[in-house]
Amino acid sequence: MSGIGDAFDKAKKAAADHGEKLADGVDKAAGFAKEKTGGAHDDTIDKAGGAATEYLRKQAAKERGEDGGADGKG
């Protein structure tokens, strides 16, 4: 199981180091999903994309030791 923990630690570090690139990826994925669903689920996709982006930003801040991720959640 330590392999999974190591992979998760690497993912958290990547989020801290490359948060904006990951957020851009979330935006692109949301756009793709909207296109494929023909607009039928845009509100849900926007909500999920926003939550994913916020999570990435909080994790990046927490990993860097900034106050933005120190709310004890997540």
RAJOQUI-V318830 format. One record per residue. N is the residue number from 1. RES is the residue in one small letter. SS is DSSP state (@ for helix, = for strand, . for the rest). PSI is psi in whole degrees, 0 to 359 (999 if undefined). Layout:
n	res	ss	psi
N	RES	SS	PSI
N	RES	SS	PSI
This chain:
n	res	ss	psi
1	m	.	342
2	s	@	336
3	g	@	322
4	i	@	318
5	g	@	319
6	d	@	318
7	a	@	321
8	f	@	319
9	d	@	319
10	k	@	321
11	a	@	320
12	k	@	320
13	k	@	319
14	a	@	321
15	a	@	321
16	a	@	319
17	d	@	331
18	h	.	37
19	g	@	318
20	e	@	322
21	k	@	320
22	l	@	320
23	a	@	321
24	d	@	321
25	g	@	321
26	v	@	316
27	d	@	317
28	k	@	319
29	a	@	320
30	a	@	317
31	g	@	319
32	f	@	315
33	a	@	320
34	k	@	318
35	e	@	315
36	k	@	332
37	t	@	0
38	g	.	27
39	g	.	0
40	a	.	337
41	h	.	28
42	d	@	318
43	d	@	316
44	t	@	318
45	i	@	318
46	d	@	318
47	k	@	314
48	a	@	318
49	g	@	319
50	g	@	318
51	a	@	319
52	a	@	317
53	t	@	316
54	e	@	318
55	y	@	314
56	l	@	317
57	r	@	318
58	k	@	318
59	q	@	321
60	a	@	317
61	a	@	319
62	k	@	316
63	e	@	327
64	r	@	354
65	g	.	23
66	e	.	158
67	d	@	334
68	g	@	338
69	g	@	10
70	a	.	26
71	d	.	359
72	g	.	0
73	k	.	156
74	g	.	999
